[in-house]
Amino acid sequence: MKKLVTYAAALMLTGLSTSFAQNNVQADLNNAIQTAENIPQDVQNASNAIDRLVYEVNISGTPDANAFYNDLFVLVNHIQNNADDIDYFVSLAADESIVPFSTAPVNNLTAQLVVLNDDVIVLTGQIKDAVLENRYSDANGLIPDLRNAIASQSAVSEDIISVIEGIKQTTTIYQVEIRLIDAQGNPTSTNDLFGYYAYDHTTGEYIYPQDDHGYPTETFYLPAGTYTFDSFNGYWSGTNSNTVTLSNALVNEDGIILVDLVLWSE
């Protein structure tokens, strides 16, 4: 609850500082994604080591069980380190984010990586022992299970990336500018209005944008969601409201979402 209150207050107060803070959050989440992207390459290297052992066992007749074991443990160590780093970056983003989000979906997936690591460790040890004891058929029988385990790690890394991309979307702060237009859709202006506000359909909050000096402004900094924008009527004029669902698709070439309000005057 405390974080939700802080979030609402931040949106009503300083826009630029809120946007800056969320840029840091996006950087943390990008670091988590880049870390997860390392996993499929590590899995490919491990797969190559498995291929090499299979060739040595069944074709050349000179298997190097220790080299295989060492190569697989490079994967094991990298998986553990990457899982820890992903959790760290996502936790850092959650602590810094004005928009609250849960780290649990990511933490659950990194935990799966570690559980799969346990399977890889056991299977790698069993295969090494089988090869050293010349039980080649036993080693061959265990290879598919090891392939499945590391393939699952690669698949989990893709799931992690997908979840974090979703978090990036929900924590993105959009710069929204109010543009006044006339009934024909032409840009217009007035000095008569007493400011603007937005109603957040998700939280039920009303948001009143202010500049760094506390004066009303037409610039909002808002997370993704559906908002109804309107103005406080002036002495002789006012606007029609406009309900907009913010998304990347609405961002223009200047990085801004323009929301048009039709101005009317008495």
Solvent accessible surface area in square Angstrom, and as a share of the most:
residue,aa,sasa,rsa
1,M,176,0.79
2,K,171,0.72
3,K,75,0.32
4,L,86,0.43
5,V,92,0.53
6,T,72,0.42
7,Y,16,0.06
8,A,13,0.10
9,A,37,0.29
10,A,17,0.14
11,L,12,0.06
12,M,58,0.26
13,L,97,0.48
14,T,57,0.33
15,G,11,0.11
16,L,111,0.55
17,S,62,0.40
18,T,4,0.02
19,S,26,0.17
20,F,135,0.56
21,A,27,0.21
22,Q,3,0.01
23,N,90,0.46
24,N,63,0.32
25,V,0,0.00
26,Q,32,0.14
27,A,51,0.39
28,D,14,0.07
29,L,0,0.00
30,N,53,0.27
31,N,56,0.29
32,A,0,0.00
33,I,12,0.06
34,Q,105,0.47
35,T,14,0.08
36,A,0,0.00
37,E,92,0.41
38,N,78,0.40
39,I,0,0.00
40,P,39,0.25
41,Q,105,0.47
42,D,18,0.10
43,V,13,0.08
44,Q,90,0.40
45,N,79,0.41
46,A,2,0.02
47,S,24,0.15
48,N,67,0.34
49,A,1,0.01
50,I,0,0.00
51,D,67,0.35
52,R,109,0.40
53,L,4,0.02
54,V,44,0.25
55,Y,121,0.46
56,E,30,0.14
57,V,12,0.07
58,N,76,0.39
59,I,122,0.62
60,S,52,0.33
61,G,46,0.45
62,T,99,0.57
63,P,30,0.19
64,D,70,0.36
65,A,4,0.03
66,N,80,0.41
67,A,38,0.29
68,F,5,0.02
69,Y,63,0.24
70,N,92,0.47
71,D,49,0.25
72,L,0,0.00
73,F,48,0.20
74,V,78,0.45
75,L,3,0.01
76,V,10,0.06
77,N,83,0.42
78,H,75,0.33
79,I,0,0.00
80,Q,67,0.30
81,N,85,0.44
82,N,15,0.08
83,A,2,0.01
84,D,75,0.39
85,D,61,0.32
86,I,0,0.00
87,D,43,0.22
88,Y,129,0.49
89,F,45,0.19
90,V,0,0.00
91,S,52,0.33
92,L,58,0.29
93,A,0,0.00
94,A,16,0.12
95,D,110,0.57
96,E,69,0.31
97,S,3,0.02
98,I,33,0.17
99,V,16,0.09
100,P,46,0.29
101,F,41,0.17
102,S,68,0.44
103,T,33,0.19
104,A,49,0.38
105,P,60,0.38
106,V,0,0.00
107,N,53,0.27
108,N,93,0.47
109,L,22,0.11
110,T,3,0.02
111,A,54,0.42
112,Q,85,0.38
113,L,0,0.00
114,V,49,0.28
115,V,92,0.53
116,L,30,0.15
117,N,5,0.03
118,D,77,0.40
119,D,64,0.33
120,V,0,0.00
121,I,65,0.33
122,V,86,0.50
123,L,25,0.12
124,T,0,0.00
125,G,21,0.20
126,Q,83,0.37
127,I,0,0.00
128,K,42,0.18
129,D,69,0.36
130,A,0,0.00
131,V,6,0.04
132,L,100,0.50
133,E,103,0.46
134,N,110,0.56
135,R,98,0.36
136,Y,69,0.26
137,S,89,0.57
138,D,65,0.34
139,A,2,0.02
140,N,54,0.27
141,G,52,0.50
142,L,43,0.22
143,I,12,0.06
144,P,72,0.46
145,D,73,0.38
146,L,0,0.00
147,R,81,0.30
148,N,94,0.48
149,A,9,0.07
150,I,5,0.03
151,A,56,0.44
152,S,43,0.28
153,Q,0,0.00
154,S,26,0.17
155,A,55,0.43
156,V,11,0.06
157,S,0,0.00
158,E,93,0.42
159,D,71,0.37
160,I,0,0.00
161,I,28,0.14
162,S,73,0.47
163,V,45,0.26
164,I,0,0.00
165,E,81,0.36
166,G,36,0.35
167,I,16,0.08
168,K,41,0.17
169,Q,63,0.28
170,T,72,0.42
171,T,0,0.00
172,T,31,0.18
173,I,23,0.12
174,Y,9,0.03
175,Q,56,0.25
176,V,0,0.00
177,E,30,0.13
178,I,15,0.08
179,R,92,0.34
180,L,16,0.08
181,I,20,0.10
182,D,41,0.21
183,A,85,0.66
184,Q,142,0.63
185,G,41,0.40
186,N,81,0.41
187,P,98,0.62
188,T,53,0.31
189,S,93,0.60
190,T,43,0.25
191,N,163,0.84
192,D,28,0.15
193,L,25,0.12
194,F,112,0.47
195,G,11,0.10
196,Y,31,0.12
197,Y,45,0.17
198,A,0,0.00
199,Y,66,0.25
200,D,4,0.02
201,H,92,0.41
202,T,112,0.65
203,T,60,0.35
204,G,39,0.37
205,E,69,0.31
206,Y,105,0.40
207,I,4,0.02
208,Y,87,0.33
209,P,8,0.05
210,Q,64,0.29
211,D,55,0.28
212,D,94,0.49
213,H,152,0.68
214,G,40,0.39
215,Y,144,0.55
216,P,90,0.57
217,T,27,0.16
218,E,77,0.35
219,T,23,0.13
220,F,2,0.01
221,Y,28,0.11
222,L,0,0.00
223,P,4,0.03
224,A,34,0.26
225,G,19,0.18
226,T,41,0.24
227,Y,1,0.00
228,T,27,0.16
229,F,0,0.00
230,D,25,0.13
231,S,8,0.05
232,F,84,0.35
233,N,84,0.43
234,G,15,0.14
235,Y,165,0.63
236,W,170,0.60
237,S,4,0.03
238,G,0,0.00
239,T,10,0.06
240,N,81,0.42
241,S,64,0.42
242,N,48,0.25
243,T,76,0.44
244,V,24,0.14
245,T,80,0.47
246,L,3,0.01
247,S,35,0.22
248,N,94,0.48
249,A,98,0.76
250,L,80,0.40
251,V,53,0.30
252,N,47,0.24
253,E,163,0.73
254,D,105,0.54
255,G,42,0.40
256,I,35,0.18
257,I,3,0.02
258,L,75,0.37
259,V,1,0.01
260,D,39,0.20
261,L,1,0.00
262,V,46,0.27
263,L,25,0.13
264,W,98,0.35
265,S,80,0.51
266,E,157,0.71
